[in-house]
Amino acid sequence: MLNIYYGEMQGAVYNTASYFKYDYEDEWIVDSFVKEMILDVDKSVVIDSGVIDSPVLGKIPPLTLSGGVKTLILVKFNREKVFNASTCGDNCAKWLLRIAREEDRTINLRHLMDFGEEPFTVRILNTGQIVHSMKELVPIAGEFV
């Protein structure tokens, strides 16, 4: 299940780009799930662990990926940390839910992310409530962001 803490959170990694720079591992980039995320979010194709083909930037290293994709990769592979997912756009929401389907994950949000029209399951750690739609999520999250 995806757990979300809204607002400032003690111990959360706020600067995900810097954390990614020093923490990511080459094998993460060539993981099939990560390749799919990169293609969907950044519209880029992973060639190998050090080269990604971007339609906008050409051949780039993993450090040049979008902040959203970097955060998604960290959430997927670094289970012990809580990351600021406000670096992610709404196009990352479905990926956060997919990552958390396999294993519980906790993220920090400082904005209202749109998880879409489809039903989902999210626990809001600020209140302990579990919600299944944006209609349920918005009034609760709105109290904290």
Summary of the structure (lengths in Angstrom):
residues: 145
radius of gyration: 15.1
end to end distance: 21.3
largest distance: 44.6
contacts: 437
relative contact order: 0.21
helix: 42%
strand: 21%
